[in-house]
Amino acid sequence: MIILGYYAGHRPVLTVAEPELIKSILIRDFNSFTDRIVSRPKDSKQARSISQACGDDWRRLRHIISRAFTTGRMKRMYPSIRQCLRDFQTHLDACAQDRRPLNVMEMFGNFSMDVMATCALATKTNVHNDRNNPVVRYAKSLLDVKWWKMIAKLALPSRWLARLTVTNTGQPEELVYFNKLMTDIIETRSKFTDASNKYTDFLQTLLDANKDSDAAPGVYKSNEEPNKPLKGTGDKTQIVSLKNHLSDDEVRAQIYFILTTAYDTLKRTLAYAIYELAINPHHQQRLFVELREILQPDGDIDYDVLQSLPFMEAVVSETIRLHLPGLRFIRLATRDYTLGTTGITLRKGDQVDIPAYAMHHSQEYFKQPFQFDPDRFFDPERRQMIKPYTYLPWGAGPRNCIGMRISLLVIKLTLAHVVRRYRLYRTEDTDVPLQYKRNYQMTHTKQVIVGIERRPH
């Protein structure tokens, strides 16, 4: 049983790496750990995203936003994602012809932003030809973590951080740009009577949720709080029904969150998958053979077929195990809680860390944990040996990653298109093993370089 406590600056933290206790925290006793750390001021527009929401407000947002990730919605987005891949393929063809080494982390960063701008806002970035596109430039800036902010997070009380806006990401200029962009798009779409049929992106899904809301016509105010008495109605007991409704600021906050969070996950997972296939050509060949057997005459792959490729599933699962984008995920105790039979009592507001990255690399749970081995997930017997709650790529329980389905769809479809068309190989510039930057994020590599060439027709 691995349980340890430490201080993150001034804040006490309990790290729990015991599978049964993790199950209790994330699932069995979820109602005692519904919340995450809130790093934004309560009156900040960014604080309205689902990642920052707590308690009943989080439940309401999750209920509404989940509609954007149904199978039906994924299938409607599928053609748009494929179009992004066709544009990407044109770029890759030129790279393959030149046979120059590629920094795939940078390359998939551009591609991922193009995909997420399309899926979130139905906005094409043309990023492969226009590296200065404002959507890409501002989104990357939002994700650029400043060293002084990390020091401040360790040294200052959270209430000061919120007021000083000392958080992981974000500068006023970037937020002003995205707020204006989304406002303009929303205003434009309000003029279309058939917007629901015309657009298939996440933004339209959230706007449609408002149209379908059971809130009484004419009483909803765009930025009212849930169940807040209406002002100026003459009836102090009248309540706004917001069970299925998002305010304008909440809509913007969810799109901002989806755009930036999914971008980073897609970029890293795709880059590391391509890297591992390049330095493990026998696994690359196995995946190519699986894809060759299911390709349609036009080179496309059916949505349902893509979900039923066992070796593809194994490659993606092992890539995320070995190269998990984050180090841990955090829960806050919403009430006093006794941790199993340990005798440890968490007080309301105490922080619990689940060290997913460390567990994925533990010899106790995964043999040869630093080796890329898709057969951990491909071989049925070996897959059964993986102890529950030791493999946590998307978290677990009611508050797992809401973007898991769209992320997996884009990752699998992209790998399918790349591997069936190109051979990936190790070059003189390929780092084996990977070299990591010396900063607070252990998972940031200096570069991820591979070679690429067209396969024979």
C-alpha positions in Angstrom: 0.0 0.0 0.0 1.5 3.3 -1.1 0.2 6.4 0.7 2.3 9.4 1.4 1.9 13.0 2.4 3.8 16.1 1.3 3.4 19.8 1.0 3.0 21.6 -2.3 4.3 24.9 -1.1 1.9 25.7 1.8 -0.7 23.1 0.9 -0.8 19.6 2.4 -1.4 16.8 -0.1 -2.1 13.1 0.4 -1.0 10.9 -2.5 -2.9 7.6 -2.8 -1.5 4.9 -5.1 -3.4 1.9 -3.7 -5.9 0.5 -6.3 -8.8 -0.3 -3.9 -8.5 3.0 -2.2 -8.5 4.7 -5.6 -11.7 2.8 -6.5 -13.3 4.1 -3.3 -12.3 7.7 -4.0 -13.2 7.8 -7.7 -16.3 5.5 -7.7 -17.6 4.0 -4.5 -17.5 7.1 -2.4 -17.5 9.6 -5.3 -19.9 11.9 -3.5 -17.2 12.6 -1.0 -14.7 13.6 -3.8 -16.8 15.4 -6.5 -14.6 18.5 -6.8 -11.2 19.5 -8.2 -9.0 22.4 -7.4 -10.6 25.7 -8.5 -7.8 27.9 -9.9 -9.9 30.7 -11.3 -11.7 33.6 -9.5 -15.4 32.7 -9.0 -16.4 35.8 -11.1 -14.1 34.8 -13.9 -15.6 33.6 -17.2 -13.0 30.8 -17.3 -14.3 29.6 -13.9 -17.5 28.5 -15.6 -15.9 25.6 -17.5 -16.7 22.1 -16.4 -13.1 21.5 -15.2 -13.6 24.3 -12.6 -17.2 23.5 -11.6 -18.1 22.0 -8.3 -21.0 20.0 -6.7 -24.4 20.4 -8.3 -23.1 23.0 -10.8 -20.7 20.4 -12.1 -23.5 17.8 -12.3 -25.6 20.2 -14.4 -22.8 21.0 -16.8 -21.8 17.3 -17.2 -25.4 16.4 -18.0 -25.6 19.0 -20.7 -22.2 18.7 -22.2 -22.3 14.9 -22.4 -24.7 15.4 -25.3 -21.8 16.6 -27.4 -20.0 13.3 -27.1 -22.7 10.7 -28.0 -22.1 8.2 -30.8 -24.5 10.1 -33.0 -22.6 13.3 -32.6 -19.2 11.6 -33.2 -20.5 10.2 -36.4 -21.8 13.6 -37.5 -18.3 15.0 -36.9 -16.5 12.1 -38.7 -16.6 13.7 -42.2 -15.1 17.0 -40.8 -12.3 15.1 -39.1 -11.5 13.2 -42.3 -11.4 16.5 -44.3 -8.8 17.8 -41.8 -6.8 14.6 -42.4 -6.9 15.1 -46.2 -5.4 18.5 -45.7 -2.8 17.1 -43.4 -2.1 14.3 -45.9 -1.3 16.9 -48.6 1.3 18.4 -46.2 2.7 15.0 -45.3 3.1 14.0 -49.0 5.4 17.0 -49.5 7.4 16.1 -46.4 7.7 12.4 -47.5 8.9 13.5 -50.9 11.6 15.6 -49.4 12.5 12.8 -47.0 13.5 15.3 -44.4 13.3 14.4 -40.7 10.1 15.7 -39.0 9.6 17.1 -35.6 6.3 15.2 -35.1 5.4 17.0 -31.9 5.3 20.3 -33.7 3.6 18.8 -36.7 0.8 17.1 -34.7 0.4 20.2 -32.6 -0.6 22.1 -35.8 -2.8 19.3 -36.9 -4.5 18.9 -33.6 -5.3 22.6 -33.4 -6.9 22.4 -36.9 -9.0 19.4 -35.9 -10.2 20.9 -32.6 -11.0 24.3 -34.2 -13.1 22.4 -36.7 -14.8 20.2 -34.1 -15.3 22.9 -31.6 -16.1 25.9 -33.8 -16.4 24.7 -37.4 -13.4 27.0 -38.1 -10.7 26.0 -40.5 -7.2 27.3 -39.6 -5.3 26.4 -42.8 -2.4 26.0 -40.3 -0.2 23.9 -42.6 0.1 26.9 -44.9 -0.5 29.7 -42.4 1.6 29.2 -39.3 0.5 32.6 -38.0 -3.2 31.8 -37.9 -4.6 33.7 -34.9 -6.6 30.7 -33.6 -3.5 28.6 -33.5 -1.2 31.4 -32.2 -3.5 32.4 -29.3 -4.4 28.9 -28.4 -0.7 27.9 -28.1 -0.1 31.0 -26.0 -2.8 30.0 -23.6 -1.1 26.7 -23.0 2.4 28.3 -22.5 3.1 27.9 -18.8 5.2 30.7 -17.3 7.9 29.6 -14.8 6.9 32.5 -12.4 3.3 31.3 -12.3 4.4 27.8 -11.1 6.5 29.4 -8.3 3.6 31.5 -7.3 1.3 28.5 -7.2 3.6 26.8 -4.7 4.3 29.9 -2.6 1.0 31.7 -2.3 -2.4 30.8 -0.8 -5.0 29.7 -3.3 -7.3 32.7 -2.5 -4.5 35.1 -3.5 -3.8 33.1 -6.7 -7.4 33.4 -7.8 -7.4 37.2 -7.2 -4.1 37.7 -8.9 -5.1 35.4 -11.8 -1.9 33.5 -11.2 -3.0 30.3 -12.9 -1.5 27.8 -15.2 -2.5 29.5 -18.5 -4.0 32.5 -20.0 -3.3 36.2 -20.8 -5.9 38.8 -21.3 -5.2 39.3 -25.0 -5.8 35.7 -25.8 -9.0 35.5 -23.9 -10.3 38.7 -25.4 -9.7 37.2 -28.9 -11.5 33.9 -28.2 -14.4 35.6 -26.5 -14.9 37.9 -29.5 -14.5 35.0 -31.9 -17.2 32.9 -30.2 -19.5 35.9 -29.8 -19.3 36.6 -33.5 -19.9 33.0 -34.4 -22.9 32.7 -32.0 -24.4 36.0 -33.4 -24.0 34.8 -37.0 -25.6 31.4 -36.3 -28.5 33.0 -34.6 -29.6 34.3 -38.0 -29.9 30.8 -39.5 -33.1 28.9 -38.9 -31.3 25.7 -39.9 -28.1 26.1 -37.9 -28.7 22.7 -36.2 -28.5 20.9 -39.5 -25.9 23.2 -41.0 -23.3 22.8 -38.2 -22.1 19.7 -36.4 -19.5 21.1 -34.0 -19.5 21.2 -30.2 -20.6 24.9 -30.2 -23.8 24.0 -32.0 -24.5 21.1 -29.7 -24.4 23.5 -26.7 -26.5 26.1 -28.5 -29.0 23.4 -29.4 -29.2 22.3 -25.7 -30.4 25.8 -24.9 -33.1 25.7 -27.5 -34.3 22.4 -26.1 -34.2 23.7 -22.6 -37.3 23.4 -20.4 -36.7 26.9 -19.1 -39.8 29.1 -19.5 -39.7 31.3 -22.6 -38.7 34.9 -21.9 -37.5 34.4 -18.3 -34.0 33.2 -18.8 -31.2 35.8 -18.5 -28.0 34.7 -20.2 -25.7 35.1 -17.2 -28.1 34.3 -14.3 -26.8 31.7 -11.8 -28.7 28.4 -11.5 -31.9 28.7 -9.4 -31.3 32.4 -8.7 -34.5 34.4 -8.1 -35.2 36.7 -11.1 -34.9 40.4 -10.5 -37.5 42.9 -11.5 -40.3 40.3 -12.0 -42.3 41.3 -8.9 -42.1 37.7 -7.7 -39.2 36.9 -5.4 -40.1 33.2 -5.4 -39.9 32.8 -9.2 -36.9 30.6 -10.1 -35.1 30.2 -13.4 -35.1 26.6 -14.5 -31.6 25.9 -15.8 -31.5 22.1 -15.6 -30.7 21.9 -19.3 -29.5 25.4 -20.0 -26.1 27.1 -20.3 -25.4 30.8 -20.0 -23.6 32.5 -22.8 -20.5 32.7 -20.6 -20.8 29.0 -19.8 -21.0 28.1 -23.5 -17.8 30.1 -24.2 -16.0 28.5 -21.2 -16.8 25.0 -22.4 -15.5 25.6 -25.9 -12.3 27.3 -24.6 -11.8 24.3 -22.3 -12.4 21.7 -25.1 -10.2 23.5 -27.6 -7.2 23.8 -25.4 -7.3 20.6 -23.4 -8.0 18.3 -26.3 -5.3 20.0 -28.3 -2.6 19.1 -25.8 -3.8 15.5 -25.4 -4.0 14.8 -29.1 -0.7 16.4 -29.9 1.3 14.4 -27.4 -0.4 11.1 -27.9 -0.1 11.2 -31.7 3.5 12.3 -31.6 4.5 9.6 -29.2 2.6 6.9 -31.0 4.3 7.8 -34.3 7.7 7.8 -32.5 7.1 4.4 -30.9 6.0 2.9 -34.3 9.1 4.4 -36.0 11.6 2.8 -33.5 9.6 -0.4 -33.3 9.1 -1.3 -37.0 7.7 -4.8 -36.2 4.8 -3.3 -34.3 4.3 -0.8 -37.2 4.1 -3.6 -39.6 1.5 -5.4 -37.5 -0.7 -2.3 -37.4 -0.3 -1.8 -41.2 -1.4 -5.3 -41.9 -4.5 -4.9 -39.7 -5.4 -1.7 -41.6 -4.7 -3.1 -45.0 -7.4 -5.7 -44.5 -10.2 -3.2 -43.7 -9.5 -0.3 -46.0 -12.3 0.8 -48.3 -11.5 1.3 -52.0 -11.3 5.1 -51.6 -8.8 4.7 -48.7 -11.3 5.7 -46.1 -12.2 3.7 -43.0 -15.8 3.2 -41.7 -16.5 4.7 -38.3 -17.8 1.4 -36.8 -14.9 -0.6 -38.3 -12.4 1.8 -36.7 -13.8 1.0 -33.3 -13.2 -2.7 -33.8 -9.5 -2.9 -34.6 -7.8 -4.8 -31.7 -4.2 -4.0 -32.5 -4.9 -0.4 -33.1 -6.6 -0.3 -29.7 -3.6 -1.9 -28.1 -1.1 0.5 -29.7 -3.1 3.5 -28.5 -3.6 2.1 -25.0 0.1 1.3 -24.6 1.1 4.7 -26.0 -1.0 6.5 -23.4 0.2 4.2 -20.6 3.9 4.9 -21.4 3.5 8.6 -22.3 0.6 9.8 -20.2 0.1 13.5 -21.0 -0.3 14.4 -17.3 1.4 13.2 -14.1 -1.6 12.9 -11.8 -5.2 14.0 -11.2 -6.6 15.6 -8.1 -9.7 15.4 -6.0 -10.8 17.5 -3.1 -12.7 16.0 -0.1 -16.2 17.6 0.0 -16.8 16.2 3.5 -14.7 14.6 6.3 -13.7 11.1 5.1 -11.9 8.1 6.6 -9.6 6.5 4.1 -10.5 2.8 4.2 -8.8 0.9 7.1 -5.8 3.2 7.1 -7.0 5.3 10.1 -6.3 8.4 8.1 -9.1 11.0 8.2 -9.3 13.6 5.4 -10.9 16.9 6.4 -13.3 18.7 4.1 -11.2 20.6 1.5 -8.2 18.3 1.8 -6.4 17.5 -1.5 -5.9 13.9 -2.7 -3.5 13.1 -5.6 -3.8 10.0 -7.8 -0.3 9.5 -9.3 -1.4 7.9 -12.5 1.9 8.5 -14.3 3.9 6.8 -11.5 1.5 3.9 -11.4 1.8 3.4 -15.2 5.5 3.1 -14.7 5.5 0.9 -11.6 7.2 -2.5 -11.9 4.6 -3.8 -9.4 1.8 -3.3 -11.9 3.5 -3.5 -15.3 6.5 -5.7 -16.1 9.2 -3.8 -17.9 7.2 -0.6 -17.6 9.5 1.6 -19.7 9.2 -0.7 -22.7 6.7 -0.1 -25.5 4.7 -3.4 -25.5 1.2 -3.2 -27.1 0.7 -6.9 -26.4 -0.1 -5.9 -22.8 -3.4 -4.9 -24.2 -3.6 -7.1 -27.3 -3.1 -10.5 -25.7 -6.3 -11.4 -23.8 -4.5 -13.2 -21.0 -2.1 -10.4 -20.4 -4.9 -7.8 -20.6 -6.8 -9.7 -17.9 -3.7 -9.5 -15.6 -3.8 -5.7 -15.5 -5.1 -4.9 -12.0 -8.1 -2.6 -12.0 -7.4 1.1 -11.2 -3.7 0.8 -12.0 -4.3 1.9 -15.6 -6.0 5.3 -15.5 -5.4 7.1 -18.8 -8.7 9.1 -18.6 -9.3 9.0 -14.9 -12.3 6.9 -13.7 -15.8 7.2 -12.3 -18.4 9.9 -12.9 -15.7 12.7 -13.3 -13.5 10.9 -15.8 -12.3 12.8 -18.9 -15.4 14.0 -20.8 -13.4 14.3 -24.0 -12.2 10.7 -24.0 -14.4 9.6 -26.9 -13.5 12.4 -29.3 -9.8 12.1 -28.4 -9.7 8.4 -29.1 -11.6 8.8 -32.4 -9.2 11.4 -33.7 -6.1 9.5 -32.5 -7.2 6.2 -34.1 -8.4 7.7 -37.3 -5.2 9.8 -37.7 -2.9 6.8 -37.0 -4.9 4.7 -39.5 -4.5 7.3 -42.2 -0.8 7.9 -41.5 0.3 4.2 -41.1 -1.5 2.9 -44.1 0.0 5.6 -46.4 3.5 6.2 -45.0 6.4 4.2 -43.6 7.8 5.7 -40.4 11.5 5.1 -39.6 14.2 6.1 -37.2 16.8 8.7 -38.3 20.1 9.9 -37.1 18.3 12.7 -35.3 15.8 10.4 -33.5 16.5 10.4 -29.8 16.4 6.9 -28.3 15.6 7.2 -25.6 13.7 10.5 -25.7 15.4 13.4 -24.0 13.2 15.5 -21.7 13.3 19.2 -20.8 14.4 20.2 -17.3 11.2 21.9 -16.1 8.3 21.2 -13.8 6.7 18.9 -16.4 8.5 15.6 -16.6 6.6 14.7 -19.7 7.9 17.6 -21.9 10.4 16.3 -24.5 13.1 18.4 -26.2 12.1 17.0 -29.6 10.4 14.0 -31.2 12.1 13.4 -34.6 11.2 10.6 -37.1 11.6 10.0 -40.8 8.6 9.4 -43.2 8.3 8.1 -46.7 5.4 7.0 -48.9 4.6 3.3 -49.0 4.5 1.6 -52.5 1.0 1.6 -54.0 
